[in-house]
């Protein structure tokens, strides 16, 4: 089930809210847990067993970790959690990728390929795996205490507002909220408003650009102009799709009394790639920093080791997004610029330029990175890159047979204005302008009409 669907908006969410608020306070975690398993299992009920298995393992490991003072035993317990979680993630997310590459090698050697059934990727496994694993890691580091009950932990892992595409919420963030959280009308109204604005981002902006993006990336002969335009459209599509989801998740959390961390902070206003990663998918970048980069040594073991740690972190961050060489290339690309900026003092090579120029250059660098993120194959990515930078000659500078519709042109212009010149949704809510509730409601109604007309389009990050 997805947020941007008729069944969620008009059946699941109203029923869930009604049952939740009618239930006694001591039963609300049970209501949320059951609702979350229904939400997650709507497409494939059997995949709930994977999440349940991971939940049971980490719940018991967390209890034993907290009770033990023996270092070797604690390390063994932590390895059980890490191996179970990464084992499940590795099998379901990377097995197909491994078999494909193995068969490519075998075929090159003239041998018979390995036959293996295609593994279906469970939605959201990357998110809830990182989330539940952070729980045992924090208990091992003595920075968190175990949950009071199995139901609380099951609720934390399965909480449907952020289950399938984040933000990745650590247990410490929700520990007190699971026990005692406030439910007020103003908090509920703020959450509903944020949900409406996020829904509008997804439907009215991201989904309007999606058809044009798909057409450009499916072409074998896109010229320079068309390649740049298609990539620009994707740059705004992925931002408004994923930030829209995050707004909806945070908004839903507030409607149930939770406060999730902000996941985006106007990333296209960044003036360096380092700054970009402080603003884009904040819950993932901080997770990678705290549980991978710092344990590897961070910047405490000399410059060379720091660069190696940055490269390893971003390569694994790219691989986390998907089992493909394009994601690995995207991670390497990001890591390269982080290393360069670290080498010149945590600032870009163009730091002497005016602020607006730095922002524009950073945006273009981020946009080129998105080419590898969106392309289906490295061949496709390199073909478009060649066209964009005229590597094979001048090429076609026009848009060819492709034309942006009036709606898509308007949406692209609106995307630029919203990303660079307008406060983001969190900033707007903090300012509390009197017109915002009515504006959000109107956008929400228009977006519902468009959703019904166009049908259901999954969020981009659902594939991760």
C-alpha positions in Angstrom: 0.0 0.0 0.0 1.2 3.5 -0.8 0.2 6.9 0.6 -0.7 8.2 -2.8 -3.5 5.8 -3.4 -7.3 5.8 -3.1 -7.4 2.8 -0.7 -5.0 4.5 1.7 -6.6 7.9 1.7 -10.2 6.9 1.9 -10.2 3.6 3.7 -7.0 2.7 5.5 -6.1 6.0 7.1 -9.5 7.1 8.3 -10.2 3.6 9.8 -6.8 3.5 11.4 -7.2 7.0 13.0 -10.7 6.2 14.2 -9.6 2.9 15.9 -6.5 4.4 17.3 -8.2 7.3 19.0 -11.1 5.2 20.2 -8.8 2.6 21.7 -7.6 2.8 25.3 -4.1 4.4 25.6 -2.5 1.2 26.7 -3.7 -0.5 23.5 -2.6 2.1 21.0 0.7 0.5 20.3 -1.1 -2.7 19.4 -3.4 -0.9 17.1 -0.5 0.8 15.3 1.4 -2.4 15.1 -1.5 -4.4 13.6 -2.3 -1.5 11.2 1.4 -1.3 10.1 1.5 -5.0 9.4 -1.7 -4.7 7.3 -0.2 -1.7 5.5 3.1 -3.5 4.8 1.5 -6.8 3.8 -1.1 -5.4 1.5 1.0 -6.3 -1.6 2.8 -9.4 -0.3 1.6 -10.7 3.1 4.4 -13.2 3.2 7.0 -10.4 3.4 5.7 -9.4 6.9 7.3 -12.6 8.1 10.7 -11.2 7.2 10.1 -8.1 9.2 8.7 -10.1 12.1 11.8 -12.4 12.1 14.1 -9.4 12.2 12.1 -7.8 14.9 12.1 -10.9 17.1 15.8 -11.5 16.7 16.8 -7.9 17.5 14.4 -7.7 20.4 16.0 -10.7 22.1 19.5 -9.7 21.2 18.9 -6.2 22.6 17.7 -7.7 25.9 20.7 -10.0 26.2 23.1 -7.3 25.2 21.9 -5.0 27.9 22.1 -7.7 30.6 25.6 -9.0 29.7 28.8 -7.4 30.8 31.1 -9.9 29.1 32.8 -8.2 26.1 33.1 -11.4 24.0 29.5 -12.4 24.6 28.3 -8.9 23.7 30.3 -8.9 20.5 28.9 -12.4 19.6 25.4 -11.1 20.2 25.9 -8.1 18.1 27.3 -10.2 15.3 24.0 -12.3 15.4 22.0 -9.1 14.8 24.3 -7.8 12.1 24.5 -11.1 10.3 20.8 -11.7 10.4 19.9 -8.2 9.2 22.6 -7.9 6.6 22.1 -11.5 5.5 18.4 -10.9 4.8 19.2 -7.6 3.0 22.1 -9.2 1.1 20.0 -12.1 -0.1 16.9 -10.3 -1.2 18.5 -7.1 -2.5 21.9 -8.3 -3.9 21.5 -12.0 -4.9 20.2 -11.2 -8.3 23.0 -8.7 -8.9 25.6 -11.2 -7.8 24.2 -14.0 -10.0 24.0 -11.6 -13.1 27.6 -10.6 -12.7 28.8 -14.2 -12.0 27.0 -15.4 -15.2 28.6 -12.6 -17.2 32.0 -13.9 -16.0 31.1 -17.5 -16.7 29.7 -16.7 -20.1 32.9 -14.9 -21.0 34.8 -18.0 -20.0 32.6 -20.2 -22.3 31.0 -22.1 -19.4 27.4 -22.9 -18.6 25.6 -20.1 -16.7 24.2 -20.6 -13.2 20.4 -21.0 -13.1 18.6 -19.3 -10.2 15.0 -18.1 -9.8 14.7 -14.3 -9.6 14.4 -13.0 -6.1 11.7 -10.4 -5.5 12.8 -7.4 -3.4 10.6 -6.7 -0.4 9.5 -3.1 -0.3 11.3 -1.0 2.4 13.7 -3.7 3.5 16.7 -1.3 3.3 15.0 1.1 5.6 13.6 -1.2 8.4 16.9 -3.2 8.3 19.0 -0.2 9.1 16.4 1.0 11.6 16.2 -2.2 13.7 20.0 -2.8 13.4 20.7 0.7 14.8 18.8 -0.4 17.9 21.2 -3.3 18.8 24.2 -1.2 17.8 23.2 1.6 20.2 22.6 -0.9 23.0 26.0 -2.5 22.4 27.5 1.0 22.6 25.6 1.6 25.8 23.9 4.7 24.4 20.4 3.1 24.5 18.4 1.0 26.8 16.2 -1.9 25.7 12.5 -1.5 25.1 10.1 -2.1 27.9 8.0 -4.6 25.9 8.1 -6.6 22.7 5.0 -4.7 21.5 6.8 -1.4 21.8 9.7 -2.7 19.7 7.3 -4.3 17.1 5.5 -0.9 16.9 8.9 0.9 16.5 10.1 -1.3 13.7 6.8 -1.5 11.8 5.5 2.0 12.3 3.8 2.5 8.9 4.3 6.3 8.4 8.0 5.8 7.8 8.2 2.1 7.3 8.9 1.7 3.6 10.9 4.9 2.6 12.0 6.6 5.8 13.1 8.7 7.4 15.3 6.2 9.2 14.3 6.8 12.8 16.6 5.6 15.5 15.1 4.0 18.6 16.5 6.7 20.9 14.4 9.2 19.0 11.2 7.4 19.7 11.9 5.7 23.0 10.1 8.2 25.2 7.4 8.8 22.5 6.5 5.1 22.5 5.9 5.3 26.2 4.4 8.8 26.5 3.5 11.1 23.7 1.1 14.0 23.5 -2.0 14.1 21.3 -3.2 17.7 20.7 -5.5 19.2 18.1 -2.7 21.6 17.0 -0.2 18.8 16.6 -2.7 16.7 14.6 -3.6 19.7 12.4 0.1 20.5 11.8 0.6 16.9 10.8 -2.4 16.8 8.4 -1.2 20.0 6.8 2.3 18.7 6.3 0.8 15.5 4.8 -1.3 17.6 2.4 1.7 19.6 1.3 3.9 16.5 0.8 1.1 14.8 -1.1 0.9 17.8 -3.4 4.6 17.7 -4.0 4.4 14.1 -5.1 1.3 14.2 -7.3 1.4 17.7 -8.8 5.2 18.1 -9.3 7.1 14.7 -9.3 4.4 12.8 -11.1 3.9 15.5 -13.7 7.6 15.4 -14.6 7.8 11.6 -14.5 6.5 10.8 -18.1 8.9 13.2 -19.7 11.8 11.9 -17.7 10.9 8.3 -18.6 10.7 9.1 -22.3 14.1 10.9 -22.4 15.9 8.1 -20.5 14.4 5.5 -22.8 15.8 7.2 -26.0 18.9 5.9 -27.7 19.6 9.1 -29.5 18.8 11.9 -27.1 20.9 14.9 -28.1 22.7 17.5 -25.9 19.7 19.8 -25.2 17.3 17.0 -24.6 19.6 15.1 -22.3 20.2 18.1 -20.1 16.5 18.9 -20.0 15.5 15.3 -19.2 18.1 15.2 -16.4 17.0 18.5 -15.1 13.4 17.2 -14.9 14.6 14.1 -13.1 16.6 16.2 -10.6 13.4 17.9 -9.5 11.3 14.8 -9.8 13.4 12.8 -7.3 13.6 15.7 -4.9 9.8 16.5 -4.8 9.0 12.7 -4.9 11.2 11.8 -1.9 10.9 15.1 0.1 7.1 14.8 -0.5 7.1 11.3 1.0 9.2 12.5 3.9 6.8 15.3 4.6 3.9 12.9 4.4 5.6 10.5 6.8 6.4 13.2 9.3 2.9 14.5 9.0 1.3 11.1 9.6 3.6 10.7 12.6 2.3 13.9 14.2 -1.3 12.7 13.5 -0.5 9.7 15.8 1.4 11.8 18.3 5.0 11.1 17.1 7.6 13.6 16.1 10.0 12.2 13.4 13.3 14.0 12.5 13.4 16.2 9.4 14.9 14.4 6.4 15.4 17.3 4.0 16.6 20.9 4.5 16.5 22.6 1.0 19.4 20.5 -0.4 19.5 22.3 -3.7 20.5 25.5 -1.8 23.7 23.8 -0.8 27.0 25.5 -1.7 29.1 22.4 -1.7 28.7 18.6 -1.9 29.6 18.3 1.7 26.7 20.8 2.5 24.5 18.8 0.2 24.9 15.7 2.3 24.0 17.6 5.4 20.7 18.5 3.8 19.7 15.6 1.5 18.2 12.4 3.1 19.6 13.5 6.5 18.5 10.3 8.3 20.6 8.2 5.9 23.6 10.4 5.8 23.8 10.6 9.6 23.2 6.9 9.9 26.2 6.2 7.5 28.3 8.7 9.4 27.6 7.3 12.9 27.5 3.6 12.1 30.0 3.3 9.3 32.3 6.3 8.7 33.1 6.9 12.4 33.6 3.2 13.3 36.0 3.0 10.3 38.1 5.7 12.0 36.4 8.8 10.6 39.0 11.6 10.3 41.0 10.6 13.4 43.6 8.4 11.6 45.3 10.8 9.2 44.3 12.2 5.8 44.7 9.1 3.6 42.6 7.0 6.0 40.0 9.7 6.1 39.8 9.7 2.3 39.5 5.9 2.2 36.8 6.0 4.9 34.8 8.6 2.9 35.1 6.6 -0.3 34.1 3.3 1.4 31.1 5.0 3.1 29.8 6.6 -0.1 30.4 3.4 -2.1 28.3 1.4 0.4 25.8 4.3 0.5 25.4 4.0 -3.2 25.1 0.2 -3.0 22.5 0.6 -0.3 20.2 2.4 -2.8 20.3 -0.5 -5.2 22.1 -3.5 -6.6 23.5 -2.1 -9.8 26.8 -0.7 -11.0 25.0 2.7 -11.7 24.4 3.1 -7.9 28.0 2.2 -7.2 29.1 4.7 -9.7 26.9 7.3 -8.1 28.4 6.6 -4.7 31.9 6.8 -6.1 31.0 10.1 -7.7 29.7 11.6 -4.5 32.7 10.2 -2.6 35.1 11.8 -5.0 33.8 15.3 -4.4 33.6 14.8 -0.7 37.3 13.7 -0.7 38.3 16.7 -2.8 36.4 19.1 -0.5 37.9 17.5 2.5 41.4 17.9 1.0 41.0 21.6 0.5 39.6 22.3 4.0 36.0 21.1 4.0 35.1 23.5 1.2 34.6 23.3 -2.6 37.3 24.2 -5.1 35.0 27.1 -6.1 34.7 28.5 -2.5 36.0 32.0 -3.6 33.0 32.4 -6.0 29.9 34.4 -4.8 27.3 32.4 -2.8 24.8 32.1 -5.7 27.5 30.9 -8.1 28.6 28.2 -5.5 25.0 27.1 -5.2 24.5 26.8 -9.0 27.8 24.9 -9.4 26.9 22.5 -6.6 23.4 22.0 -8.1 24.9 21.1 -11.5 27.4 18.7 -9.9 24.5 17.0 -7.9 22.4 16.9 -11.1 25.2 15.1 -13.0 25.4 12.6 -10.2 21.6 11.9 -10.6 22.4 10.7 -14.1 24.0 7.6 -12.8 21.3 7.2 -10.1 18.5 7.2 -12.8 20.1 5.4 -15.6 19.2 1.7 -16.0 22.7 0.7 -17.1 26.2 2.2 -17.2 26.0 2.1 -21.0 22.8 4.3 -20.9 24.5 6.7 -18.4 27.6 7.1 -20.5 25.6 7.6 -23.7 23.7 10.5 -22.1 26.8 11.9 -20.5 28.5 11.9 -23.9 25.6 13.7 -25.4 25.5 16.3 -22.6 29.2 17.2 -22.9 29.4 16.8 -26.7 32.1 14.1 -26.4 31.1 12.5 -29.7 30.8 15.8 -31.5 28.4 18.8 -31.5 25.3 16.6 -31.8 21.8 17.8 -31.6 21.3 20.9 -29.5 17.5 21.0 -30.0 14.8 18.9 -28.3 14.2 16.9 -31.4 10.8 15.4 -31.5 10.3 15.6 -27.8 8.3 18.5 -26.4 7.4 19.4 -22.9 3.7 19.8 -22.4 2.4 23.1 -21.0 1.8 21.5 -17.7 5.3 20.0 -17.6 6.9 23.4 -18.6 4.9 25.1 -15.8 5.9 22.4 -13.3 9.6 22.6 -14.2 9.6 26.4 -13.7 7.6 26.0 -10.4 10.2 23.4 -9.3 13.0 25.9 -9.7 11.2 28.6 -7.9 10.2 26.3 -5.0 13.6 24.7 -4.6 15.6 27.9 -4.6 13.4 30.9 -3.8 10.7 29.7 -1.5 10.9 28.5 2.1 10.6 24.7 2.4 7.5 23.1 4.0 9.1 23.0 7.5 10.1 26.6 7.3 6.6 27.6 6.1 5.0 25.7 9.0 7.3 27.5 11.5 6.2 30.9 10.2 2.5 29.9 10.4 1.1 32.2 7.8 -2.7 32.5 8.0 -3.2 31.5 4.4 -1.2 28.2 4.6 -4.0 25.9 6.0 -6.4 26.9 3.2 -3.7 26.8 0.6 -2.6 23.3 1.7 -6.1 22.0 1.6 -6.8 23.4 -1.9 -3.6 21.8 -3.2 -4.6 18.5 -1.5 -8.0 18.5 -3.2 -6.5 19.3 -6.6 -3.8 16.6 -6.1 -6.5 14.0 -5.2 -8.3 14.8 -8.4 -5.2 14.3 -10.4 -4.3 11.1 -8.6 -7.7 9.6 -9.4 -7.2 10.7 -13.0 -3.7 9.4 -13.5 -3.8 6.3 -11.3 -1.2 5.2 -8.8 2.5 6.0 -9.4 4.8 4.5 -6.7 7.3 6.6 -4.9 10.8 6.4 -6.3 12.4 5.3 -3.1 10.1 2.3 -2.7 12.5 0.4 -5.0 15.2 0.8 -2.4 
